[in-house]
């Protein structure tokens, strides 16, 4: 089995010259969440503005949770009806 292309060999040689024997250590997949930079909060937001923003976010999340619960109930009711028909 040979190399797929001449460029692959050139890349290996280049990485070998840069890193020595560590050229085959290639990380795959997503980077760990620990490595992600934390979100920078808006420094100009006052305490009152932050409280108001969090109240709105809380209301939104409560409504979303209620919606998901009702949706699950509807889906479960449909499944139960289909099972009874069989």
SVG drawing of the C-alpha trace seen along z (x, -y; Angstrom):
<svg xmlns="http://www.w3.org/2000/svg" viewBox="-59 -50 72 55">
<polyline fill="none" stroke="black" stroke-width="0.4" points="0.0,0.0 1.4,-3.3 0.7,-6.9 -2.3,-8.4 -0.5,-11.5 2.9,-13.1 1.6,-16.0 0.9,-13.7 4.6,-12.8 5.6,-16.4 3.3,-17.3 4.7,-14.4 8.3,-15.6 7.3,-19.2 5.7,-18.1 8.6,-15.9 11.0,-18.9 8.8,-21.0 7.8,-18.5 10.2,-15.5 8.6,-12.1 5.3,-13.7 4.0,-14.1 1.4,-11.3 -0.2,-12.7 -3.2,-14.2 -6.2,-15.1 -9.6,-14.2 -13.1,-15.2 -14.3,-18.2 -12.1,-20.0 -12.9,-19.5 -15.3,-21.9 -12.7,-22.9 -10.7,-24.5 -13.5,-26.8 -13.2,-30.4 -15.8,-31.5 -18.4,-34.0 -17.6,-37.6 -20.5,-39.3 -21.7,-42.7 -19.8,-44.9 -22.0,-47.9 -25.1,-46.1 -26.3,-47.4 -27.7,-45.1 -31.2,-46.3 -30.8,-45.6 -29.3,-42.2 -32.2,-41.3 -34.7,-42.4 -33.0,-40.4 -32.9,-37.3 -36.6,-37.7 -37.4,-37.7 -35.2,-34.8 -36.8,-32.9 -40.3,-33.5 -39.2,-32.4 -37.7,-29.2 -40.9,-28.4 -43.0,-28.8 -40.7,-26.6 -40.8,-23.9 -44.6,-24.1 -44.8,-23.7 -42.4,-20.7 -44.5,-19.1 -47.7,-19.5 -46.1,-18.3 -44.9,-15.2 -48.4,-14.6 -49.9,-14.9 -47.3,-12.6 -47.9,-10.0 -51.7,-10.2 -51.2,-9.5 -49.0,-6.6 -51.5,-5.1 -54.3,-5.6 -52.3,-3.8 -51.5,-0.9 -55.2,-0.5 -56.1,-0.3 -53.7,2.6"/>
</svg>
